Amino acid sequence: MPDFTVRPIEGIFDSDGNAALAAVPWLDPTAAAGSPVAGLARPTRVFPDGIPHLHWLLRQAAQVTVKCKPDGGSEGADDASLAGRFFGATFIEAPGYPPTITQDPGFTSIIHFTPISKGHYTLGILRIGGGAVILHFDLE
């Protein structure tokens, strides 16, 4: 169990006013005819009522920022407050060659990357002795 949370930062816009990333509803296809759940006004995935599935949709060549928050700490905490338990990040899955991951000097809790290729990205974020969190992003 990780001892931190992560949050992709929405509301970062480029000079043209385009968002780098957005949480959008995940729309499942309806069940095929002949299936046991055909005709039901529900998607094929099981989910809690009233809580929509969301996924992170990226925009090509726009920098994405993810901030980490240690339990009991502040989001985007500086390394001096992490007692030597810094954050690291790597792409577990990326289309083609994975984008470069950068972290602000003295702030390993702030992670940036810029997706280039369309496809699915899986970002793993870990903290020394504190577990890991996996985030999924899509560039369509």
C-alpha positions as CSV (number, residue, x, y, z in Angstrom):
1,M,0.0,0.0,0.0
2,P,1.6,3.3,-1.0
3,D,2.1,6.0,1.5
4,F,1.3,8.8,-1.0
5,T,-1.2,9.9,-3.6
6,V,-0.8,11.3,-7.1
7,R,-2.7,13.8,-9.1
8,P,-2.3,14.6,-12.8
9,I,-2.7,18.3,-13.1
10,E,-5.6,19.5,-15.2
11,G,-6.0,23.0,-16.4
12,I,-2.5,23.4,-17.9
13,F,-3.0,25.1,-21.3
14,D,-0.6,25.8,-24.2
15,S,-0.4,29.2,-25.9
16,D,-3.4,28.2,-28.1
17,G,-5.6,27.5,-25.1
18,N,-5.6,23.7,-25.5
19,A,-5.6,21.5,-22.4
20,A,-2.6,19.1,-22.1
21,L,-4.8,16.5,-20.4
22,A,-8.4,16.0,-19.3
23,A,-10.3,13.4,-17.3
24,V,-13.1,12.2,-19.6
25,P,-15.8,9.6,-19.1
26,W,-15.0,6.1,-20.2
27,L,-17.7,5.0,-22.5
28,D,-18.1,1.2,-22.8
29,P,-19.8,-0.3,-25.8
30,T,-23.2,-1.7,-25.1
31,A,-23.6,-5.5,-25.0
32,A,-23.8,-7.3,-28.3
33,A,-27.1,-8.8,-29.4
34,G,-27.6,-12.3,-28.1
35,S,-25.5,-11.7,-25.0
36,P,-27.2,-12.3,-21.5
37,V,-27.2,-8.6,-20.9
38,A,-28.3,-7.4,-24.3
39,G,-31.0,-4.8,-24.2
40,L,-30.1,-3.5,-20.8
41,A,-29.4,0.2,-20.6
42,R,-26.0,-0.4,-19.0
43,P,-22.5,-0.7,-20.2
44,T,-20.8,-4.1,-20.3
45,R,-18.4,-3.2,-17.4
46,V,-19.5,-3.6,-13.8
47,F,-19.2,-0.2,-11.9
48,P,-20.8,1.4,-8.9
49,D,-23.9,3.3,-9.6
50,G,-23.4,7.0,-9.9
51,I,-19.6,6.8,-10.1
52,P,-18.5,7.1,-13.7
53,H,-15.3,5.5,-14.9
54,L,-12.9,8.2,-16.1
55,H,-9.7,8.0,-18.0
56,W,-6.9,10.5,-18.7
57,L,-6.9,11.7,-22.3
58,L,-3.7,13.4,-23.4
59,R,-3.0,15.9,-26.2
60,Q,-0.1,15.2,-28.5
61,A,3.2,17.2,-27.8
62,A,1.7,19.0,-24.7
63,Q,3.6,18.6,-21.4
64,V,1.8,16.7,-18.7
65,T,2.5,17.3,-15.0
66,V,1.8,14.8,-12.2
67,K,2.2,15.9,-8.5
68,C,2.7,13.5,-5.7
69,K,1.5,14.0,-2.1
70,P,3.1,12.0,0.7
71,D,0.6,11.0,3.5
72,G,0.7,13.8,6.0
73,G,2.6,16.1,3.6
74,S,1.8,18.6,1.0
75,E,1.3,18.1,-2.7
76,G,4.5,18.8,-4.7
77,A,6.6,18.7,-1.5
78,D,10.3,19.6,-1.8
79,D,12.9,16.9,-1.3
80,A,14.1,18.4,1.9
81,S,10.8,17.5,3.5
82,L,10.8,13.9,2.3
83,A,13.5,12.6,4.7
84,G,15.5,11.0,1.9
85,R,12.5,9.0,0.6
86,F,12.3,10.5,-2.9
87,F,10.0,9.8,-5.8
88,G,10.9,8.1,-9.0
89,A,9.0,7.5,-12.2
90,T,9.2,5.2,-15.2
91,F,7.0,4.2,-18.2
92,I,5.9,0.6,-17.8
93,E,4.1,0.8,-21.2
94,A,4.4,3.4,-24.0
95,P,3.8,3.4,-27.7
96,G,7.2,3.4,-29.5
97,Y,10.0,5.0,-27.5
98,P,8.8,6.2,-24.1
99,P,8.9,10.0,-23.6
100,T,11.5,11.5,-21.3
101,I,10.5,12.0,-17.7
102,T,11.8,15.1,-15.9
103,Q,11.4,16.1,-12.3
104,D,12.0,19.7,-11.0
105,P,15.3,20.2,-9.3
106,G,14.8,19.6,-5.5
107,F,11.2,18.4,-6.2
108,T,11.1,14.7,-7.1
109,S,7.4,14.9,-6.3
110,I,6.7,16.9,-9.4
111,I,6.9,14.8,-12.6
112,H,6.7,15.9,-16.2
113,F,6.5,14.2,-19.6
114,T,5.5,15.1,-23.1
115,P,3.7,12.4,-25.1
116,I,4.5,12.2,-28.8
117,S,3.0,9.0,-30.2
118,K,-0.6,8.0,-30.1
119,G,-1.5,5.1,-27.9
120,H,-1.7,3.9,-24.3
121,Y,0.8,5.1,-21.7
122,T,1.3,3.4,-18.3
123,L,3.3,5.5,-15.8
124,G,4.7,3.9,-12.6
125,I,5.6,6.2,-9.7
126,L,7.4,4.9,-6.7
127,R,8.7,6.2,-3.4
128,I,11.6,4.6,-1.5
129,G,10.0,2.4,1.1
130,G,6.6,3.8,0.3
131,G,5.1,1.6,-2.5
132,A,4.0,2.6,-5.9
133,V,1.1,4.0,-7.9
134,I,0.3,3.2,-11.6
135,L,-1.4,5.8,-13.8
136,H,-2.9,5.1,-17.3
137,F,-3.2,7.7,-20.0
138,D,-4.4,7.6,-23.6
139,L,-3.4,9.7,-26.5
140,E,-6.0,9.3,-29.3
